Amino acid sequence: MDKLTMTRRGLIAVGGALPVLAALPAHAQDAAAPAVGQAQTIRLGALEVSSLLGGKGMRDNPIDTFGLKADPDDFAQVSRDNFVPADRTGNSFTMTLVKTPDALVLFDAGMQPTDTRAALAAAGYQPGDVTHLVLTHMHGDHVGGLMDDGGPVFPNAELIVPRAENDYWAANPSEAYTAKVAPLIGAARQIGDGDEILPGITAEGAYGHTPGHTTYLLTSQDQRLLVTGDSFNHHVYSVQRPDWHVRFDIDKEAGAATRQQVLTRLADDRIPFVGYHMPFPALGFIARSGDNSFRFVPASYQFDG
């Protein structure tokens, strides 16, 4: 197991209303709830890796989001076995901030600027401190914090985006892409599968949720951590039943296949990960639980000391 040392810059709750942003997809709009800015930091070799909570929410009928291929009785049983209600589900929106010796790198921009600023402040930073802003994909809850009142929220950051992702949304523009990404894309660096975007940070294609959805492997001093984005979006349903189709996967068969591949790698290689929609601090491990099933093991004291 990679040895990580826990540090804390802060665990600060920031209250306030989370307005519905029209540019966001339905799964972000449905999650309207009080914003919560929190940060939790671990050390990964020479890197500091912070989970930043930019929002939380609840929605009804999770089978309609995470179990499109599920038998309702099976869905209810999986819910019961894991002590979660079958008729509603919680959701978190967690960005990943990585401090390297030479850069401050934010993975995804959050749902909207107010929440993103609050989460950064909980870690002791401001948007102007960010040197690189890296996108896993371009759904609204990941790009909503890029622009504010017509201007960039991160004035000093280089925007880094998966080329395949940008190609798709440029040809099929959403409100979020048009409002938040398009004004910045001319100056962005576009990358592909396998590119090392910064020393110790490598892009790895994980397509299906969106055509260019990308995960990022952090490596430092023989320690590793995977930023998984939306490879799997629920700590029970998408992990224990990766074959169940997810409403927001653009290519649902590819999304299911990618979930299986990413979960298999995390389990077999024992790589810790941060997942955007996992329960905050969204940090943990994946363990096998049968031939094609897994379970989420949340981070605890194994990261201390």
N, C-alpha and C positions, 0 to 999 in steps of 0.2 A: 504494500500500500504506500502511495506517495505520502511523504511526511509534510504536513502543512502546519504552520504556526499561526494561531489565531491572534489577531490584534483587533482593537476596536477604536475607530475614530468617533463613533457615535451611534446611538440607537434612539433617534430623536423623532417623536411623533409631531407632525405638522398638520393641524386640522384645516378644513376648508372645503368648500363645495367643489365637486368635479363636474363642470358643465359638459353637456353632450356636444361633441364636435361633429359637425355634419360630414366632415371629410373622412371620418373614421368608418371602418366596416361595421357591420351589425354586431359582431361579437364585442367590439369596444363600446359601441353606443349602448348596448344592453347593460353594460357594467357600470353605469353611473353610480357613484358612491363617494363618500368623503375621501379626499386624497390623503394619503399617508406617506410622508417622506421619512424613510429610514435607510440606514446604511449599516452593513456588517462586513468586516474586512478580514481576510486571511492573507498569509504570506505563502507564495509559491516560488521557492528559490529566491531569485533576486527581484521578483515581482510582488506588488501588492494588488490583490484582487478583491474588489468590493462589490457586493450585491446592493443595488439601489432600488428600493421599493417606490415606484412612481404611481401606484394606485391599486385599489382592491375593489371588488364588486361581487354581486350575486346575480344569478339568472335562474329561470325556471326550466324544467324539462331537459335535463342534460342529455337524455337519450337522443334528442333531436340534434345535438351538437356532436357528441362523442360516440354515439352508438347507432349510426345509420344502418348498419348491417346486423345489429344485435337483436336477438330474441328478447322481447320485453321481460319475460320471466328470468332469463339469464342475466339481463342487466340489473334487475331488481336484486338477484341473489349476489352478484358481485358487489353491489352497493352495500347490501346487508353485511356481507362478510368483511367489508372494510370500514364499517361504522360510518358511512356517509349516506345522506338521504338520497333516494332515487329520484326525487321530484325537484331538487334544486342543487345548485353547485356554486362554490366560491371560486373566484378567479383572482390571481395576482398578476401584476405587470412589473417585472423586475429586469432592469438594465444591469449590465456588467461594466464596471470601471476598472481599468488596469493601469497601474502606475509602473512604468519601466524606468530604468536609470535615466532615459533620455526623453520620455514622452508620457502623456496622459491620454489614454485611449478609452473612448466610450463606445460600447457596443449597443446600438439602437438608441433612438432619441426619445422614446417614451410616447405617451398619448398626447400630451399637450404641455406647452412650455412651463406653466406654473408648477405642475407636479414634478417635472424634470428638474427644475431649479431647486425645489425643496429637497429632492432626493440627493442632488449633488451637494447642497449645503450641509446635509446631515453627515456627509463624508468629509466635509471641510473644504469643499471646492466651489468655484463659480463656473458658469459656462465658458467664460473667457480663458480659463485655465486648460481647457481641453484642447489637445493638439491634433487629435485624429478622431473622427467620428465614423465608425464602421457599421454598416447595415448588414443584418442577416437576411432581410427581405424588405419589401416595400408596402406591407399592409399598414393601414392607418395608425394602428396602435403602436407601431414601431417607428413611424416617421413623423407623427403629429407634433413632436417637439422640435422639429428642425427649424421652423419659421414662426415668427411672431410679429404681427402687425406689418407684414410685408418685408421684414428683415430677418437675416439669419440669427438664430439664438446662439450659435457657436461661432463667433466672428473670427477666431484664430485657428479653427480646426480645418484640416484637410478632410473632405468627405470621401470615403472609400466605399464603393458599391460593387456587388457582383454584376459583371457585364451582362450575363444572361438574364438577370432579374430586370435590369434597366431596359434591355431590348424588349422584353415582354410588355412592361408597363408603358413604354414609349409608344408601342403599337396599339395598346389597349388601355388608354389612360383612365385611371380612376380619379375621383375628386382629390384623394389624398396625394396621389402622384402629381397631379397638376398644380395643386396649391403648395405642396411641401417639398417635393423633390425637383420638379422641372426647373424652378428658378435657380437651383444650385448645381444642376448636373453638368453644366458646361465646364466648370472648374473641378469637377470630381475626378478621382482616379478610379478607373474601372478595372476590376481584377477577375481572375478565373480560378477554377478548381486547381489546387496545388500551389498557388502563388504564396510566397512568403511576403506578407504585406508590411511587416516590420520584423526585426530580429526576434525570433522566438514566437511569432504569431503567424500561423499558416491557415489559409482558406481551404475548406473542404466542402465540395458540393454535396448537398443533401436535398435533392430536388423532389418535388411532389406537392408539398404544401403550397409552394409557388414554383414557377419554372426555374428560378435561379436561387432558391433558398439555400443559404450557405451557413455552415458551422465553422467555428474557428478553434484550432488547437493551440493552446498556450503551452510552451515548453521552456523550462528554466532550471538549470542545475539538476538535470535528470528527473525533474518533476513535471507532471502534465495535468492539464485540466481542459475540458472541452466546453466551449460556449455553444449550447445546442439550439438556441433560438426556439423555433416552434416545431422542431422535429417530433416532439410528443408534447401535448398540451394539457394533459390531466394526469395527476400523480397516481391515479388508480386506473381509470378506463383505458387511457392510451398506452399505459405501461403493461398492464396485465392482459389487455386484449388489443395488441397492436394491429390486428387485422380488421378491427371495426373501423368503418369509414368515418371520417371527421368532416363535418359540414363545410369548414372553411378551407379544406385542401382543394386546390384547383384541379389537380389530377389525383383523384382519390385512390386509385390502385397504386400509383407511384408513391403517394404519401404513405400508404400502409407498408409497402415494401421498404421504403426508406426508414420508417419507424423501426421495423424489425432489424434492419442492418445497423442502425445507430445504437439501439438498445443492446444488440448482441455484442457489438464492439465494446461498449462501456462495461458490460458485465464480464466479458472474457478477459479484457485487458485491465480491469479494475481501475478505470480512469474516473476521477471525480468530475462532476459537471455542474454548470449553472444553467437552468432552464427558465426561459422567460415567464412561463405561466405556472411554474411549480410553486408550492407553498413557500412563502418567504422564510428564510433567506434564499430559497431556491437552489440551495447547494446540497449535493449529496452523491449517492452512488446508485447503481443499478445492479441488482442480483438476479440470478436466474430463479424461476419458479415453475419448472416444467420445460418441455421441449420448445414451445413457442410463446412462453409467458415469462414475465419478469415482475419484479417488485421494486419500488422506490425505497431506498434507505436514506432518510434525511440525515444531514450532518449533525453531529453532536460533539462530545468532548474529544473525539479522535483527532480533531484539528487543533487542540490546545497543546501548548508546551513545545 
